[in-house]
Amino acid sequence: MKNKSDARWTRRAGAVLASLPLAVLTSSVGAVTPASTGNQLRLPEHFSGLLNDYTPPAPTVSGGPYEMHGIWALHLGPRGTAAFTAEMSMETADFANTDLNHDPTKLGPHTHHISVTDGVVHNDLTDPINWKAACPTFKPAVTDGFVVTGTAFVTGNGGNPPFGNPSAVTICVLGGTQNLTITAPQAFVEFSNLTLTFGTTSLAATHFGTQAINGVVSKCDRPWSRESKDCRVEVVE
């Protein structure tokens, strides 16, 4: 895994230094050394959150559109490795229920577990696989992130699914940064969004679709379960 440049540290350090008195800056600016910025440049090790989305309708996805609701977790290991898991409940969207009485038992509820153990982290914009090129766009736009690519194994109600295994997958963790052009108070979360996208020719795409499945980042931790501020609201006034 290639770490980003010092941009992340420069952005945060600049905001802090700009708010300090000149006398404090004169005495302490020398303490800002590369050794002290190491933790700032490292990504959190553990991410977790929720998934909530819809699949495309039939005939793109047989039986769709489905509602998808679940939880997920992402662990970043040494040397750019990653592991991802998700547990999801799924059923035909109620607005697509063909039963005249809208009987919820006709929605075909089922579950999926998703496991990726061979993930590779891409955290450098010079990498051909990067968040600007490989991830979906949003409005408001995201301004930061990283990508994990790998192979997903999926279950259906605990067993091997009818569509088979394995499937290529791209996972994006995205978010916002401080907008230096705004002088009014602002809030941002560095890692706020998760997307899970199955490859266009993958087996799982026949059931989930090839669009990005969207989720939210609810928490991230650094080593020894120390909560990271990178997934919490940061306020700049």
TORFI-296407 format. One record per residue: x, y, z of N, C-alpha, C, CB in turn; residue number from 0. Coordinates in steps of 0.001 Angstrom, whole numbers, plus 500000, padded with zeros to 6 digits. Glycine has a CB too. Layout:
! TORFI-296407
SITE    n.px    n.py    n.pz   ca.px   ca.py   ca.pz    c.px    c.py    c.pz   cb.px   cb.py   cb.pz  seq
SITE       X       Y       Z       X       Y       Z       X       Y       Z       X       Y       Z  NUM
...
***
This chain:
! TORFI-296407
SITE    n.px    n.py    n.pz   ca.px   ca.py   ca.pz    c.px    c.py    c.pz   cb.px   cb.py   cb.pz  seq
SITE  500851  498807  500000  500000  500000  500000  500876  501228  500000  499043  500014  501218    0
SITE  500561  502168  499125  501283  503422  499091  500480  504448  499868  501540  503891  497635    1
SITE  501108  505076  500882  500420  506104  501627  500333  507374  500801  501122  506370  502955    2
SITE  499383  508218  501133  499266  509483  500461  500445  510373  500831  497940  510156  500808    3
SITE  500569  511490  500136  501594  512467  500456  501243  513129  501767  501744  513512  499333    4
SITE  502005  514152  502115  501769  514826  503388  500563  515754  503349  502992  515609  503786    5
SITE  499738  515656  502285  498627  516606  502148  497689  516545  503337  497850  516333  500868    6
SITE  497383  515316  503799  496449  515188  504922  497000  515853  506166  496148  513718  505208    7
SITE  498296  515618  506432  498913  516231  507605  498986  517742  507432  500320  515650  507846    8
SITE  499375  518204  506232  499509  519632  505992  498187  520338  506213  500016  519894  504579    9
SITE  497091  519720  505747  495779  520326  505894  495417  520504  507359  494728  519484  505193   10
SITE  495610  519454  508152  495228  519513  509557  496170  520382  510362  495185  518126  510146   11
SITE  497479  520223  510122  498454  521015  510862  498280  522485  510549  499880  520567  510534   12
SITE  497994  522805  509253  497819  524194  508884  496655  524837  509604  497629  524313  507408   13
SITE  495566  524082  509741  494390  524627  510426  494690  524900  511891  493203  523665  510305   14
SITE  495466  524005  512525  495810  524185  513932  496794  525327  514113  496390  522898  514507   15
SITE  497848  525356  513290  498874  526379  513435  498317  527768  513186  500024  526107  512489   16
SITE  497367  527880  512255  496813  529191  511933  496067  529802  513106  495891  529086  510744   17
SITE  495615  528969  514025  494833  529466  515150  495688  529763  516370  493767  528471  515512   18
SITE  496998  529503  516320  497860  529691  517469  498494  531078  517461  498937  528620  517499   19
SITE  498759  531652  518651  499460  532936  518721  500862  532806  518144  499526  533444  520175   20
SITE  501417  533947  517691  502729  533947  517069  503798  533450  518028  503076  535336  516577   21
SITE  503689  533805  519303  504710  533377  520260  504718  531868  520412  504483  534036  521617   22
SITE  503529  531261  520410  503435  529810  520530  503995  529152  519280  501976  529372  520765   23
SITE  503687  529740  518109  504203  529193  516861  505719  529219  516835  503651  529964  515677   24
SITE  506292  530313  517301  507742  530460  517274  508426  529410  518121  508140  531837  517747   25
SITE  507819  529066  519264  508464  528128  520180  508169  526676  519872  508046  528422  521575   26
SITE  507059  526406  519140  506650  525013  518999  506666  524492  517581  505301  524843  519549   27
SITE  506770  525363  516569  506669  524868  515220  507776  523890  514888  506686  526005  514257   28
SITE  508907  524026  515543  510000  523098  515299  509695  521691  515743  511226  523571  515982   29
SITE  508662  521530  516593  508323  520188  517079  507574  519380  516042  507495  520279  518341   30
SITE  507071  520039  514980  506327  519322  513956  507330  518670  513013  505358  520273  513181   31
SITE  507696  517444  513302  508690  516712  512532  508043  515537  511843  509837  516242  513423   32
SITE  508692  514951  510831  508127  513772  510186  507812  512655  511156  509063  513268  509143   33
SITE  508635  512487  512188  508390  511408  513148  507079  511606  513872  509527  511317  514154   34
SITE  506713  512869  514133  505480  513122  514892  504248  513072  514012  505553  514469  515581   35
SITE  504399  513018  512688  503240  513002  511806  502891  511604  511329  503485  513892  510623   36
SITE  503608  510604  511756  503395  509255  511241  501984  508755  511398  504311  508315  511910   37
SITE  501390  508933  512590  500047  508431  512826  499014  509182  511991  499701  508535  514302   38
SITE  499289  510451  511651  498346  511221  510863  498231  510665  509448  498762  512685  510825   39
SITE  499332  510124  508922  499332  509662  507546  498780  508253  507413  500724  509719  506985   40
SITE  498704  507509  508498  498222  506136  508449  496707  506114  508485  498797  505314  509608   41
SITE  496131  505221  507687  494689  505035  507729  494303  504313  509010  494199  504253  506495   42
SITE  493079  504524  509500  492587  503676  510591  492628  502207  510182  491150  504080  510992   43
SITE  492699  501322  511161  492805  499889  510866  491458  499202  510737  493604  499207  511936   44
SITE  490462  499681  511459  489158  499018  511480  488068  500031  511122  488880  498380  512875   45
SITE  487214  499667  510176  486064  500477  509797  484812  499606  509940  486213  501034  508330   46
SITE  483688  500224  510274  482427  499487  510338  481268  500432  510087  482266  498785  511704   47
SITE  480120  499865  509687  478971  500701  509427  477777  499917  508912  479334  501765  508450   48
SITE  476875  500597  508210  475606  500037  507754  475527  500064  506232  474424  500808  508363   49
SITE  474729  499141  505673  474397  499112  504252  472889  499261  504101  474898  497795  503581   50
SITE  472447  500145  503209  471025  500298  502915  470882  500762  501469  470343  501309  503901   51
SITE  470247  499943  500620  470146  500318  499214  469130  499417  498516  471530  500227  498518   52
SITE  468959  499644  497207  468088  498838  496357  468894  498288  495180  466878  499673  495852   53
SITE  468500  497117  494689  469064  496602  493443  468274  497185  492271  469036  495035  493414   54
SITE  468770  497040  491053  467959  497422  489883  466730  496524  489789  468796  497331  488571   55
SITE  465725  496950  489048  464519  496135  488865  464750  495016  487861  463350  497007  488407   56
SITE  463786  494112  487761  463793  493098  486707  463601  493813  485357  462663  492013  486950   57
SITE  464159  493333  484267  464853  492037  484148  466347  492107  484432  464649  491483  482769   58
SITE  466884  493320  484762  468318  493415  485052  468693  492481  486189  468708  494860  485404   59
SITE  467896  492472  487243  468070  491552  488367  466784  490754  488505  468415  492318  489702   60
SITE  466858  489449  488366  465675  488605  488457  465017  488750  489827  466039  487138  488190   61
SITE  463741  489091  489849  463021  489267  491101  463137  490651  491691  463500  488288  492086   62
SITE  463971  491525  491112  464190  492852  491665  463055  493811  491321  465503  493409  491166   63
SITE  463088  494991  491917  464152  495478  492783  464056  494912  494203  464121  496990  492831   64
SITE  465236  494592  494768  465324  494122  496148  465754  495266  497059  466310  492938  496262   65
SITE  465274  495224  498291  465831  496068  499335  467003  495334  499974  464752  496439  500396   66
SITE  468064  496077  500295  469234  495507  500961  469517  496293  502235  470474  495517  500021   67
SITE  469625  495596  503344  469934  496215  504632  470944  495332  505355  468639  496416  505497   68
SITE  471991  495936  505886  472971  495112  506576  474031  495911  507314  473630  494207  505605   69
SITE  474993  495178  507846  476143  495758  508525  477408  495262  507834  476151  495393  510044   70
SITE  478494  495987  507981  479747  495612  507334  480934  495992  508225  479868  496292  505947   71
SITE  482067  495373  507948  483305  495694  508669  484477  495525  507710  483483  494784  509939   72
SITE  485453  496407  507827  486646  496373  506990  487872  496464  507890  486633  497529  505942   73
SITE  488794  495524  507718  490039  495524  508493  491209  495683  507529  490185  494210  509339   74
SITE  492050  496693  507774  493246  496916  506973  494440  496283  507679  493484  498435  506733   75
SITE  495084  495346  507006  496193  494622  507592  497535  495181  507152  496102  493167  507236   76
SITE  498609  494448  507421  499949  494903  507053  500186  494824  505556  500995  494086  507777   77
SITE  501111  495652  505063  501577  495627  503676  500423  495763  502675  502339  494334  503408   78
SITE  499456  496601  503012  498390  496910  502063  497342  495838  501886  498975  497196  500765   79
SITE  497214  494927  502836  496193  493887  502745  494908  494357  503431  496698  492566  503381   80
SITE  493808  493685  503116  492528  494061  503703  491589  492869  503725  491897  495223  502930   81
SITE  490677  492871  504697  489626  491861  504798  488303  492579  505034  489926  490833  505947   82
SITE  487260  492088  504373  485944  492727  504450  484881  491684  504713  485627  493500  503156   83
SITE  483902  492022  505540  482749  491156  505760  481482  492001  505755  482886  490373  507093   84
SITE  480382  491396  505339  479078  492054  505408  478017  491007  505671  478769  492837  504102   85
SITE  477004  491380  506448  475845  490523  506708  474625  491323  506286  475757  490073  508233   86
SITE  473835  490750  505370  472765  491512  504733  471455  490728  504696  473173  491906  503322   87
SITE  470358  491411  504994  469031  490852  504736  468500  491485  503454  468053  491103  505945   88
SITE  467706  490717  502719  467302  491165  501385  465902  490644  501086  468313  490685  500302   89
SITE  465069  491454  500462  463745  491016  500021  463249  491964  498938  462741  490964  501213   90
SITE  462295  491498  498147  461714  492350  497114  461133  493605  497753  460626  491591  496319   91
SITE  461396  494754  497134  460881  496014  497666  459360  495970  497735  461346  497204  496801   92
SITE  458805  496543  498800  457364  496474  499014  456591  497121  497865  456998  497146  500332   93
SITE  457129  498183  497270  456416  498834  496175  456374  497967  494925  457062  500164  495853   94
SITE  457193  496897  494893  457177  495973  493751  456434  494682  494068  458600  495649  493317   95
SITE  455755  494639  495216  454998  493457  495620  453821  493247  494653  454489  493603  497090   96
SITE  453817  492096  494012  452757  491812  493030  451496  491237  493668  453271  490847  491982   97
SITE  451552  490924  494961  450369  490379  495641  449323  491478  495810  450752  489774  497024   98
SITE  448071  491183  495479  447016  492187  495540  446796  492708  496956  445724  491612  495001   99
SITE  447065  491865  497954  446902  492271  499353  448206  492768  499966  446365  491110  500171  100
SITE  449248  492866  499148  450576  493301  499613  451051  492467  500808  450544  494796  499997  101
SITE  450844  491154  500682  451257  490216  501718  452789  490228  501808  450718  488774  501418  102
SITE  453371  490614  502983  454827  490689  503094  455518  489336  502978  455198  491320  504398  103
SITE  454790  488244  503170  455413  486924  503032  455707  486586  501573  454513  485852  503638  104
SITE  455195  487414  500648  455429  487189  499216  456679  487917  498706  454212  487640  498416  105
SITE  457417  488546  499598  458564  489355  499195  459869  488567  499106  458737  490488  500155  106
SITE  459829  487293  499423  461014  486458  499280  462189  486867  500153  461443  486463  497871  107
SITE  461991  487055  501456  463119  487461  502306  464202  486390  502353  462634  487766  503724  108
SITE  465463  486823  502357  466602  485913  502449  467821  486688  502953  466899  485246  501067  109
SITE  468887  485975  503233  470093  486609  503788  471311  486295  502930  470334  486143  505238  110
SITE  472304  487159  503057  473601  486953  502412  474715  487317  503386  473715  487793  501109  111
SITE  475765  486533  503384  477015  486877  504049  478075  487044  502962  477433  485780  505105  112
SITE  478848  488108  503062  479879  488416  502064  481234  488432  502754  479599  489784  501358  113
SITE  482209  487746  502167  483543  487665  502753  484603  487942  501695  483772  486284  503393  114
SITE  485516  488865  502011  486672  489162  501159  487913  489036  502048  486568  490614  500494  115
SITE  488792  488114  501724  489992  487905  502537  491282  488270  501811  490061  486471  502979  116
SITE  491198  488545  500516  492406  488834  499723  492447  490289  499264  492474  487906  498503  117
SITE  491835  491182  500035  491750  492573  499624  493101  493258  499502  490905  493323  500585  118
SITE  493184  494177  498544  494380  494994  498334  493976  496460  498447  495044  494696  496939  119
SITE  494692  497209  499272  494382  498616  499503  495079  499486  498458  494801  499040  500927  120
SITE  494326  500431  497893  494859  501402  496942  494619  502791  497533  494187  501253  495514  121
SITE  495696  503424  497995  495587  504674  498749  496524  505737  498180  495900  504433  500235  122
SITE  496688  505740  496867  497613  506658  496226  497015  507046  494870  499043  506015  496067  123
SITE  496854  508327  494628  496245  508776  493382  497119  508487  492167  495954  510254  493457  124
SITE  498404  508144  492370  499242  507747  491236  499017  506293  490847  500711  507970  491565  125
SITE  498328  505532  491694  497956  504158  491378  496842  504197  490324  497496  503379  492670  126
SITE  496913  503365  489274  495818  503349  488285  494457  503077  488913  496094  502300  487223  127
SITE  494448  502330  490014  493209  502112  490763  493195  503115  491911  493097  500623  491293  128
SITE  492380  504118  491812  492299  505140  492862  490855  505579  493012  493213  506359  492538  129
SITE  490560  506289  494099  489159  506580  494407  488504  507489  493373  489055  507215  495771  130
SITE  489271  508358  492737  488676  509238  491732  488275  508470  490476  489650  510354  491369  131
SITE  489057  507443  490135  488789  506689  488909  487857  505504  489127  490084  506201  488319  132
SITE  487944  504862  490301  487250  503591  490511  485957  503703  491303  488156  502646  491205  133
SITE  485678  504869  491882  484534  504991  492779  483442  505865  492171  484975  505564  494122  134
SITE  482199  505680  492607  481096  506484  492072  481198  507934  492514  479755  505905  492508  135
SITE  480512  508806  491793  480454  510216  492169  479221  510478  493025  480441  511115  490917  136
SITE  479303  511525  493836  478212  511871  494745  477908  513361  494639  478568  511490  496204  137
SITE  476727  513717  495090  476351  515111  495207  475722  515316  496579  475377  515534  494064  138
SITE  476332  516147  497447  477599  516860  497290  478770  515901  497032  477881  517702  498534  139
SITE  479795  516403  496353  480922  515579  495956  481770  515172  497153  481774  516313  494943  140
SITE  482309  513947  497098  483310  513536  498074  484657  514096  497632  483364  511977  498217  141
SITE  485587  514228  498581  486871  514849  498258  488069  514049  498751  486924  516228  498840  142
SITE  487830  512851  499256  488941  512048  499759  488485  510598  499820  489422  512548  501164  143
SITE  489434  509668  499931  489062  508270  500074  490155  507314  499673  487853  507990  499276  144
SITE  489814  506018  499713  490710  504966  499258  489874  503807  498745  491664  504505  500395  145
SITE  490539  502855  498087  489867  501747  497412  490449  500426  497902  490007  501869  495871  146
SITE  489586  499416  497997  490020  498035  498251  489464  497170  497127  489534  497516  499668  147
SITE  490327  496405  496470  489874  495449  495452  490134  494035  495955  490597  495692  494083  148
SITE  489301  493090  495533  489490  491719  495975  488452  490786  495389  489450  491648  497475  149
SITE  488361  489611  495985  487459  488557  495534  486459  488248  496640  488248  487282  495131  150
SITE  485175  488333  496314  484123  488119  497306  483529  486729  497169  483027  489177  497166  151
SITE  483319  486080  498310  482543  484849  498392  481244  485182  499119  483342  483704  499127  152
SITE  480124  484779  498537  478804  485167  499023  477983  483923  499342  478074  486049  497985  153
SITE  477236  483964  500423  476308  482888  500758  474879  483329  500458  476451  482479  502244  154
SITE  473969  482371  500402  472537  482632  500305  471824  481801  501348  471997  482318  498885  155
SITE  471256  482461  502350  470641  481750  503482  471607  480731  504083  469347  481044  503035  156
SITE  472863  481111  504148  473879  480276  504791  474541  479262  503889  473279  479568  505923  157
SITE  474000  479028  502691  474569  478058  501777  475152  478730  500549  473526  477047  501370  158
SITE  475698  477929  499657  476222  478488  498419  475055  479004  497569  477054  477425  497639  159
SITE  475117  480240  497054  473968  480825  496360  473787  480238  494962  474126  482339  496268  160
SITE  472595  480342  494399  472348  479803  493053  473249  480409  491982  470908  480030  492671  161
SITE  473648  481669  492156  474474  482313  491129  475939  481901  491207  474368  483815  491252  162
SITE  476389  481284  492322  477744  480748  492410  478765  481711  492987  478190  480325  491070  163
SITE  480010  481248  493048  481144  481979  493612  482392  481708  492783  481377  481583  495092  164
SITE  483432  482556  492906  483522  483850  493588  483206  484986  492630  484917  484046  494195  165
SITE  483317  486238  493138  483029  487420  492327  484017  488536  492647  481582  487902  492561  166
SITE  484481  489218  491600  485347  490383  491795  484540  491517  492426  485976  490841  490443  167
SITE  485191  492256  493323  484485  493322  494030  485420  494513  494224  483949  492818  495396  168
SITE  484832  495703  494212  485555  496942  494502  484853  497637  495653  485631  497872  493244  169
SITE  485610  497964  496684  485072  498606  497882  485710  499996  497993  485350  497740  499176  170
SITE  484882  501015  498145  485375  502381  498290  484980  502930  499659  484825  503287  497159  171
SITE  485918  503571  500327  485651  504308  501561  485974  505771  501265  486503  503750  502787  172
SITE  484952  506616  501342  485057  507987  500849  484569  508973  501892  484265  508156  499555  173
SITE  484874  510250  501666  484402  511255  502602  484796  512649  502194  484920  510968  503970  174
SITE  484785  513549  503170  485024  514957  502895  486254  515488  503585  483842  515764  503301  175
SITE  486641  516683  503195  487773  517387  503793  487370  518836  504017  489046  517291  502890  176
SITE  488145  519521  504797  487880  520930  505038  488001  521726  503743  488840  521483  506096  177
SITE  487024  522569  503465  487047  523444  502305  487682  524767  502714  485614  523661  501732  178
SITE  488899  525003  502269  489643  526182  502688  489102  527471  502082  491089  526025  502324  179
SITE  488184  527365  501117  487602  528568  500518  486389  529071  501302  487202  528292  499075  180
SITE  485929  528297  502272  484774  528693  503074  485252  529353  504356  483872  527474  503392  181
SITE  484768  530563  504607  485164  531274  505827  484155  531084  506956  485330  532758  505535  182
SITE  482944  530633  506628  481924  530396  507652  482186  529059  508343  480500  530418  507029  183
SITE  481562  528823  509495  481723  527523  510155  481317  526376  509229  480891  527473  511447  184
SITE  482026  525259  509327  481737  524110  508476  481985  522827  509244  482589  524145  507195  185
SITE  481415  521739  508727  481578  520417  509339  481889  519416  508238  480298  519992  510138  186
SITE  482718  518431  508554  483047  517392  507580  483458  516128  508317  484175  517859  506622  187
SITE  483364  514983  507599  483822  513682  508105  484755  513106  507050  482606  512697  508409  188
SITE  485964  512796  507423  486941  512353  506436  486547  511043  505768  488292  512204  507084  189
SITE  486009  510082  506532  485541  508824  505960  484086  508639  506365  486420  507614  506432  190
SITE  483166  508866  505428  481738  508874  505738  480935  507862  504932  481182  510242  505503  191
SITE  481382  507546  503717  480611  506708  502790  481342  505419  502458  480312  507473  501507  192
SITE  480560  504345  502304  481085  503081  501796  480300  502699  500553  481005  501958  502875  193
SITE  480990  502208  499529  480310  501603  498382  480906  500226  498122  480430  502506  497114  194
SITE  480059  499310  497742  480438  497933  497420  479924  497655  496010  479851  496893  498473  195
SITE  480827  497345  495079  480438  497154  493688  480976  495833  493165  480939  498315  492821  196
SITE  480088  494970  492687  480509  493716  492087  480899  493959  490624  479383  492649  492193  197
SITE  481901  493216  490152  482370  493363  488787  481260  493152  487779  483491  492403  488519  198
SITE  481352  493830  486640  480276  493806  485650  480014  492405  485099  480607  494745  484509  199
SITE  481028  491561  485075  480838  490197  484564  480860  489164  485686  481919  489863  483535  200
SITE  480763  489603  486927  480844  488680  488055  479553  487897  488232  481169  489437  489332  201
SITE  479657  486770  488905  478483  485940  489170  477482  486651  490074  478905  484620  489802  202
SITE  477983  487347  491093  477090  488004  492048  476327  489159  491430  477875  488499  493233  203
SITE  476863  489744  490351  476191  490887  489721  474822  490513  489170  477054  491451  488601  204
SITE  474608  489236  488866  473302  488819  488355  472218  488927  489424  473375  487388  487833  205
SITE  472618  488975  490688  471654  489062  491788  471647  490443  492445  471962  487999  492834  206
SITE  472828  491046  492585  472925  492341  493258  472963  493513  492286  474152  492373  494127  207
SITE  473264  493249  491019  473438  494318  490047  474888  494771  489987  472535  495495  490384  208
SITE  475185  495613  489022  476550  496117  488851  476713  497537  489383  476938  496075  487385  209
SITE  475643  498118  489913  475719  499457  490478  476381  499395  491857  474309  500094  490573  210
SITE  476842  500537  492341  477414  500597  493691  476316  500409  494734  478150  501944  493919  211
SITE  476577  499547  495716  475694  499368  496873  476197  500315  497953  475672  497859  497382  212
SITE  475323  501177  498433  475754  502274  499296  475564  501986  500781  475006  503521  498934  213
SITE  476507  502513  501565  476442  502386  503009  477080  503584  503680  477118  501104  503464  214
SITE  477018  503589  505000  477578  504683  505791  478648  504133  506728  476466  505414  506594  215
SITE  479684  504922  506950  480715  504586  507939  480247  505108  509282  482119  505189  507553  216
SITE  480142  504235  510266  479691  504673  511584  480825  504766  512596  478634  503735  512100  217
SITE  481942  504046  512330  483038  504070  513302  484313  503575  512640  482701  503207  514546  218
SITE  485439  504103  513070  486728  503533  512686  487687  503622  513866  487313  504263  511445  219
SITE  488580  502651  513942  489509  502528  515066  490941  502432  514574  489165  501307  515921  220
SITE  491835  502917  515407  493260  502739  515194  493723  501534  516024  494055  504036  515575  221
SITE  495010  501195  516033  495447  500019  516794  494979  500045  518246  496955  499915  516755  222
SITE  494798  498853  518805  494358  498645  520181  492989  499267  520437  495378  499221  521149  223
SITE  492127  499254  519400  490732  499692  519516  490589  501147  519958  490003  498805  520488  224
SITE  491563  501973  519626  491457  503396  519927  490632  504068  518828  492870  504053  520050  225
SITE  489499  504662  519211  488625  505258  518210  489326  506389  517469  487346  505772  518862  226
SITE  489162  506408  516169  489773  507435  515335  488793  508588  515115  490222  506841  513982  227
SITE  489314  509801  515064  488494  510970  514771  488189  511089  513283  489187  512228  515259  228
SITE  488824  510250  512450  488639  510351  511003  487232  509991  510554  489624  509467  510303  229
SITE  486451  509338  511418  485085  508936  511051  484052  509643  511917  484919  507416  511180  230
SITE  484455  510731  512542  483544  511534  513358  483464  512934  512771  484011  511582  514843  231
SITE  482398  513631  513089  482214  514990  512592  483291  515900  513172  480806  515519  512946  232
SITE  483980  516597  512270  484958  517594  512670  484393  518965  512322  486341  517352  511976  233
SITE  484405  519870  513310  483825  521199  513128  484952  522222  513064  482828  521542  514279  234
SITE  484894  523087  512060  485845  524186  511922  485063  525477  511959  486680  524070  510608  235
SITE  485423  526355  512861  484691  527618  513008  485573  528803  512616  484189  527785  514457  236
***
